[in-house]
């Protein structure tokens, strides 16, 4: 059994969606980051960086932080599911997983901070991060021009990226401007595991639709 320490953020939803896709049993441990529960000594023993998500795998005794590493670990635990076996596709999956962690996630997170939650306080920052987020949407749109998913078949890279795109409204992004991203978003939106994993650890709002 796996304990998943998580909250209702894109990074948290990556792992709960993946667990649902893989069919691995898990217990949910809510970490309310709005109340600084991620800073408690108990949680820091599991996640020294003080960020969700984190897991404890009671089958192996392994404790892990960092969503990308957790996703790779869980896929391996499930026999390599949702990771390509073809060498070229594997590294394509890996580059998009890293793209999300090093680019889309941090930049979209800054858009949330400056554009959604603190509008008007730092116009330079708002413009800088929103411009970069739009550039990244364009990169993803180009990549999806001739394929349904970023590494050919549906993989953990798509699962890592999708929860950040699901906050397109927070980012003041119109998905009509990125038709390939919109089609990809809707394909993933319909998956039962995505519908279930999105609402872990609790329901907040319906999943935004890209109509």
C-alpha positions as CSV (number, residue, x, y, z in Angstrom):
1,X,0.0,0.0,0.0
2,X,1.1,3.5,-0.8
3,X,0.5,6.6,1.3
4,X,0.0,9.7,-1.0
5,X,0.6,13.0,0.7
6,X,-1.1,15.6,-1.5
7,X,-3.2,18.7,-2.0
8,X,-5.4,20.1,-4.8
9,X,-2.6,21.5,-6.9
10,X,-1.4,20.5,-10.4
11,X,1.6,18.8,-8.9
12,X,-0.5,16.8,-6.5
13,X,-3.0,15.9,-9.2
14,X,-0.2,14.4,-11.4
15,X,0.4,11.6,-8.9
16,X,-3.2,10.9,-8.0
17,X,-4.2,10.7,-11.7
18,X,-1.2,8.4,-12.3
19,X,-2.1,6.1,-9.4
20,X,-5.6,5.8,-10.8
21,X,-4.3,5.1,-14.3
22,X,-2.0,2.4,-12.9
23,X,-4.6,0.9,-10.6
24,X,-2.2,0.9,-7.7
25,X,-3.9,0.9,-4.2
26,X,-3.2,4.0,-2.1
27,X,-4.2,5.9,0.9
28,X,-4.7,9.7,0.7
29,X,-3.0,11.9,3.3
30,X,-4.2,15.5,2.9
31,X,-1.6,18.2,3.4
32,X,-3.3,21.5,3.6
33,X,-0.7,23.9,2.2
34,X,-2.9,26.9,3.0
35,X,-2.5,26.0,6.7
36,X,1.3,25.3,6.3
37,X,0.9,21.6,7.0
38,X,3.8,21.0,4.6
39,X,6.1,22.6,7.2
40,X,5.4,20.2,10.0
41,X,8.3,18.1,11.3
42,X,6.4,15.0,10.5
43,X,5.9,15.9,6.8
44,X,9.4,17.2,6.5
45,X,10.7,13.7,7.4
46,X,9.0,12.4,4.3
47,X,9.5,15.4,2.0
48,X,12.6,17.4,3.1
49,X,11.8,20.1,0.6
50,X,8.5,20.7,2.3
51,X,6.4,20.4,-0.9
52,X,3.7,18.1,-2.0
53,X,3.3,15.5,-3.4
54,X,5.2,12.9,-1.5
55,X,4.7,9.1,-1.1
56,X,5.6,6.4,1.3
57,X,5.6,2.9,-0.2
58,X,5.0,0.5,2.6
59,X,5.8,-2.5,0.4
60,X,9.4,-1.3,0.0
61,X,9.9,1.3,2.8
62,X,10.8,3.9,0.2
63,X,9.8,7.5,0.8
64,X,9.9,10.0,-2.1
65,X,9.3,13.6,-2.8
66,X,9.3,15.5,-6.2
67,X,6.5,14.6,-8.5
68,X,8.5,13.6,-11.6
69,X,10.6,11.2,-9.6
70,X,7.5,9.8,-8.0
71,X,5.9,9.2,-11.3
72,X,8.8,7.3,-12.7
73,X,9.0,5.2,-9.5
74,X,5.3,4.4,-9.7
75,X,5.5,3.4,-13.3
76,X,8.3,1.1,-12.6
77,X,6.4,-0.4,-9.7
78,X,3.5,-1.1,-12.0
79,X,5.8,-2.9,-14.5
80,X,6.6,0.0,-16.7
81,X,3.1,1.0,-17.6
82,X,2.7,4.4,-19.3
83,X,6.4,4.6,-20.1
84,X,7.4,3.8,-23.7
85,X,9.5,0.7,-24.3
86,X,10.8,2.0,-27.6
87,X,14.1,3.8,-27.0
88,X,13.3,6.9,-29.1
89,X,9.8,7.3,-27.6
90,X,11.2,6.7,-24.1
91,X,13.6,9.7,-24.4
92,X,10.9,11.8,-26.0
93,X,8.7,11.1,-23.0
94,X,11.5,12.0,-20.7
95,X,12.2,15.3,-22.4
96,X,8.6,16.3,-22.1
97,X,8.4,15.3,-18.5
98,X,11.5,17.4,-17.8
99,X,10.0,20.2,-19.9
100,X,7.0,20.3,-17.6
101,X,9.0,20.3,-14.4
102,X,11.6,22.8,-15.6
103,X,9.4,25.1,-17.7
104,X,5.6,24.8,-17.8
105,X,5.1,24.2,-14.1
106,X,7.3,26.9,-12.7
107,X,6.2,29.5,-15.3
108,X,2.5,28.8,-15.0
109,X,2.9,28.9,-11.2
110,X,4.3,32.4,-11.4
111,X,1.3,33.4,-13.6
112,X,-1.0,32.1,-11.0
113,X,0.8,34.1,-8.3
114,X,1.1,37.4,-10.2
115,X,-1.8,37.4,-12.6
116,X,-4.5,35.6,-10.7
117,X,-3.8,36.3,-7.1
118,X,-1.9,39.6,-7.1
119,X,-3.1,41.5,-10.2
120,X,-1.8,45.0,-10.6
121,X,1.0,44.7,-8.0
122,X,3.8,43.9,-10.4
123,X,2.9,44.7,-14.1
124,X,6.4,43.7,-15.3
125,X,6.2,40.3,-13.6
126,X,2.7,39.8,-14.9
127,X,3.8,40.5,-18.5
128,X,7.0,38.5,-18.2
129,X,5.5,35.3,-16.9
130,X,2.3,35.4,-19.0
131,X,4.4,36.0,-22.1
132,X,6.5,33.0,-21.3
133,X,3.5,30.8,-20.5
134,X,2.0,31.6,-23.8
135,X,5.3,30.8,-25.5
136,X,5.3,27.4,-23.8
137,X,1.7,26.7,-24.9
138,X,2.9,27.4,-28.4
139,X,5.7,24.9,-28.0
140,X,3.3,22.3,-26.8
141,X,0.8,23.2,-29.6
142,X,3.5,22.7,-32.3
143,X,4.6,19.4,-30.8
144,X,1.0,18.1,-30.9
145,X,0.4,19.1,-34.5
146,X,0.9,15.6,-35.9
147,X,0.3,13.3,-32.9
148,X,-2.3,12.7,-30.2
149,X,0.1,12.7,-27.3
150,X,3.6,14.2,-26.6
151,X,5.5,10.9,-26.9
152,X,3.3,9.1,-29.4
153,X,1.2,7.0,-27.0
154,X,-0.4,8.3,-23.8
155,X,2.3,8.4,-21.1
156,X,3.4,9.8,-17.8
157,X,4.6,13.0,-19.6
158,X,1.0,13.8,-20.7
159,X,-0.2,13.1,-17.2
160,X,2.4,15.5,-15.8
161,X,1.6,18.3,-18.2
162,X,-2.2,18.0,-18.2
163,X,-3.0,19.3,-14.7
164,X,-1.1,22.5,-15.4
165,X,-3.0,23.0,-18.6
166,X,-6.3,22.3,-16.7
167,X,-5.7,25.7,-15.1
168,X,-5.8,27.6,-18.4
169,X,-8.5,29.9,-17.0
170,X,-6.2,30.9,-14.1
171,X,-3.6,31.7,-16.7
172,X,-6.0,33.8,-18.8
173,X,-5.3,31.4,-21.7
174,X,-7.8,30.8,-24.5
175,X,-7.3,27.3,-25.7
176,X,-8.9,28.2,-29.0
177,X,-5.6,29.9,-29.7
178,X,-3.9,26.5,-29.3
179,X,-6.1,24.1,-31.2
180,X,-3.7,21.1,-30.9
181,X,-3.4,21.6,-27.2
182,X,-7.2,21.9,-26.9
183,X,-7.7,18.6,-28.7
184,X,-5.1,16.9,-26.6
185,X,-6.6,18.4,-23.4
186,X,-10.1,17.1,-24.3
187,X,-8.8,13.6,-25.1
188,X,-7.3,13.3,-21.7
189,X,-10.2,15.0,-20.0
190,X,-12.5,12.1,-20.9
191,X,-10.4,9.4,-19.3
192,X,-12.1,8.0,-16.1
193,X,-8.8,7.8,-14.2
194,X,-8.3,11.5,-14.9
195,X,-11.8,12.4,-13.8
196,X,-11.3,10.5,-10.5
197,X,-7.7,11.4,-9.8
198,X,-8.3,15.1,-10.3
199,X,-10.6,15.3,-7.3
200,X,-8.0,13.9,-4.8
201,X,-7.8,14.7,-1.9
202,X,-11.1,16.5,-2.2
203,X,-13.5,18.0,-4.7
204,X,-13.0,21.7,-5.2
205,X,-14.6,22.6,-8.5
206,X,-15.6,20.7,-11.7
207,X,-12.8,20.1,-14.1
208,X,-12.7,23.1,-16.5
209,X,-14.0,22.1,-19.9
210,X,-12.3,23.3,-23.1
211,X,-15.4,23.8,-25.3
